[in-house]
Amino acid sequence: MPPKAKHSNSANAKKQASDTPTPSVNTEQPPGVFRRLAAIVYDGFLLFAVLFVATLIPAFILSPESFSATPANNSVVHELDIPLQGWLYRAYLLMLIIIFYGWFWRKSGQTLGMQAWRIKIEHQNGGKPSWGQCIIRVAVGAISLAAGGMGYWWIWLDKDGLAWHDRASRTVLRAIPKDKKKA
């Protein structure tokens, strides 16, 4: 009799284990266009602040007199120095944009805007994207926006719901469901 009881207990345990779904972020659907764009707008405000402060640093180093209480020429309008208008300055800002997104994506798979809109980025095979994927994603994402958002609107035509930069960087975005309150 004990062996039969032992067999029925293990059968019950197997049944309970099969009834319980295993949670996986990979089973979630990709977020829609408007949810993605809302996260971009949210991140855009934060990125603007980061780039603003990042611009103040070289501006102060190259022309500290612009930051004095009484300007030397008593003018109100200030122009950027020539070094802050060239290709080196643009490369500096581009590097900061890549580091901004790459750091968030590599750390937790989410920027602050993605956290607010419950979106997570992953490598197609799962896991965090590589730095190479982050760079490709930022570059193709900029092209997607510059093309009037066509890279994002493409989601409606793509059978997997992927944007241009998702395909190019071999990454996917997942919508994270809301946590249900525990009673």
C-alpha positions as CSV (number, residue, x, y, z in Angstrom):
1,M,0.0,0.0,0.0
2,P,2.7,2.5,0.8
3,P,4.2,2.3,-2.8
4,K,0.8,3.1,-4.3
5,A,0.4,6.1,-2.1
6,K,3.9,7.2,-3.0
7,H,3.0,6.9,-6.7
8,S,-0.2,9.0,-6.3
9,N,1.7,11.8,-4.4
10,S,4.3,12.1,-7.2
11,A,1.5,12.1,-9.8
12,N,-0.3,14.9,-8.0
13,A,3.0,16.8,-7.8
14,K,3.5,16.4,-11.5
15,K,0.0,17.5,-12.2
16,Q,0.4,20.7,-10.0
17,A,3.7,21.5,-11.7
18,S,2.1,21.2,-15.2
19,D,-0.8,23.4,-14.2
20,T,1.4,26.2,-13.0
21,P,2.7,28.3,-16.0
22,T,6.3,29.2,-15.9
23,P,6.7,33.0,-16.1
24,S,8.8,34.2,-19.0
25,V,9.2,37.7,-20.5
26,N,9.6,36.1,-23.9
27,T,5.9,35.1,-24.1
28,E,4.8,38.7,-23.9
29,Q,3.6,40.5,-27.0
30,P,5.7,43.4,-28.5
31,P,4.4,46.8,-27.5
32,G,2.5,48.9,-30.0
33,V,3.7,51.9,-31.9
34,F,2.1,54.5,-29.6
35,R,3.5,52.9,-26.5
36,R,7.0,52.9,-28.0
37,L,6.6,56.6,-29.0
38,A,5.4,57.5,-25.6
39,A,8.5,55.9,-24.1
40,I,10.7,57.8,-26.6
41,V,9.1,61.1,-25.7
42,Y,9.7,60.4,-22.0
43,D,13.3,59.4,-22.6
44,G,13.7,62.5,-24.9
45,F,13.1,64.8,-21.9
46,L,15.7,63.1,-19.8
47,L,18.2,62.9,-22.7
48,F,17.7,66.6,-23.4
49,A,18.7,67.4,-19.8
50,V,21.7,65.1,-20.0
51,L,22.9,66.7,-23.3
52,F,22.3,70.2,-21.9
53,V,24.5,69.5,-18.9
54,A,27.0,67.8,-21.2
55,T,27.2,70.9,-23.3
56,L,27.7,73.2,-20.4
57,I,30.9,71.4,-19.4
58,P,32.9,72.1,-22.6
59,A,31.3,75.5,-23.0
60,F,32.6,76.5,-19.6
61,I,36.0,75.1,-20.3
62,L,36.3,76.8,-23.7
63,S,34.9,80.2,-22.7
64,P,34.5,80.7,-18.9
65,E,33.9,84.4,-19.5
66,S,30.5,83.6,-20.9
67,F,29.4,82.4,-17.4
68,S,30.4,85.5,-15.5
69,A,27.8,87.8,-13.9
70,T,28.9,90.8,-15.9
71,P,29.8,90.0,-19.5
72,A,32.9,91.7,-20.9
73,N,31.0,93.1,-23.9
74,N,27.7,93.7,-22.1
75,S,25.8,91.7,-24.7
76,V,22.8,89.6,-23.9
77,V,23.0,87.2,-26.8
78,H,25.7,84.6,-26.6
79,E,26.9,82.3,-29.4
80,L,28.6,79.0,-29.0
81,D,32.3,79.0,-29.7
82,I,33.5,77.5,-32.9
83,P,34.7,74.2,-31.3
84,L,31.1,73.6,-30.0
85,Q,29.8,73.8,-33.6
86,G,32.1,71.4,-35.3
87,W,32.2,67.7,-36.0
88,L,34.1,66.9,-32.8
89,Y,31.3,68.4,-30.7
90,R,28.6,66.4,-32.7
91,A,30.6,63.2,-32.2
92,Y,30.8,63.9,-28.5
93,L,27.0,64.3,-28.3
94,L,26.5,61.2,-30.4
95,M,28.8,59.2,-28.1
96,L,26.8,60.5,-25.1
97,I,23.5,59.4,-26.7
98,I,24.9,55.9,-27.4
99,I,26.2,55.6,-23.8
100,F,22.9,56.9,-22.4
101,Y,20.8,54.2,-24.2
102,G,23.5,51.5,-24.1
103,W,24.0,51.8,-20.3
104,F,20.3,51.5,-19.6
105,W,19.8,48.7,-22.0
106,R,22.8,46.7,-20.9
107,K,22.1,47.3,-17.2
108,S,18.4,46.4,-16.9
109,G,17.0,46.2,-20.4
110,Q,15.0,49.4,-19.8
111,T,15.4,53.2,-19.9
112,L,13.3,55.3,-17.6
113,G,10.7,55.8,-20.3
114,M,10.6,52.1,-20.9
115,Q,10.1,51.5,-17.2
116,A,7.2,53.9,-17.1
117,W,5.6,52.3,-20.1
118,R,6.4,48.8,-19.1
119,I,8.6,47.9,-22.0
120,K,11.8,45.8,-22.0
121,I,14.5,45.2,-24.6
122,E,16.1,41.8,-25.1
123,H,18.4,40.0,-27.5
124,Q,16.3,37.8,-29.8
125,N,17.6,34.7,-28.0
126,G,16.9,36.3,-24.6
127,G,19.2,38.2,-22.3
128,K,20.6,41.7,-22.5
129,P,21.7,43.2,-25.8
130,S,25.4,43.6,-26.6
131,W,27.1,47.0,-27.0
132,G,27.2,46.4,-30.8
133,Q,23.4,45.8,-30.8
134,C,22.9,49.0,-28.8
135,I,24.9,51.0,-31.3
136,I,23.1,49.5,-34.3
137,R,19.7,50.1,-32.6
138,V,20.5,53.8,-31.9
139,A,21.7,54.4,-35.4
140,V,18.8,52.6,-37.2
141,G,16.3,54.1,-34.7
142,A,17.5,57.6,-35.7
143,I,17.0,56.7,-39.3
144,S,13.6,55.3,-38.5
145,L,12.6,58.6,-36.9
146,A,14.2,60.8,-39.6
147,A,12.2,58.9,-42.2
148,G,9.0,60.3,-40.8
149,G,8.7,57.5,-38.3
150,M,8.5,54.9,-41.1
151,G,10.7,52.5,-39.1
152,Y,8.1,52.6,-36.3
153,W,5.0,52.5,-38.5
154,W,6.5,49.4,-40.1
155,I,5.4,47.5,-36.9
156,W,1.9,47.4,-38.3
157,L,3.1,45.6,-41.5
158,D,5.7,43.3,-39.9
159,K,4.4,39.8,-39.1
160,D,6.3,39.7,-35.8
161,G,5.6,43.4,-34.9
162,L,9.2,44.5,-35.2
163,A,10.5,47.9,-36.2
164,W,13.4,48.5,-38.5
165,H,15.9,48.9,-35.6
166,D,14.5,45.7,-34.0
167,R,15.3,43.7,-37.1
168,A,18.7,45.4,-37.8
169,S,20.0,45.0,-34.2
170,R,18.4,41.5,-33.7
171,T,16.6,42.7,-30.6
172,V,13.0,42.6,-29.5
173,L,10.9,44.7,-27.2
174,R,8.5,43.1,-24.8
175,A,5.4,44.6,-23.1
176,I,5.6,43.8,-19.4
177,P,2.1,43.2,-17.9
178,K,1.0,45.1,-14.9
179,D,1.5,43.5,-11.5
180,K,-1.7,42.5,-9.9
181,K,-2.2,43.7,-6.3
182,K,-1.9,41.0,-3.7
183,A,-5.0,40.8,-1.5
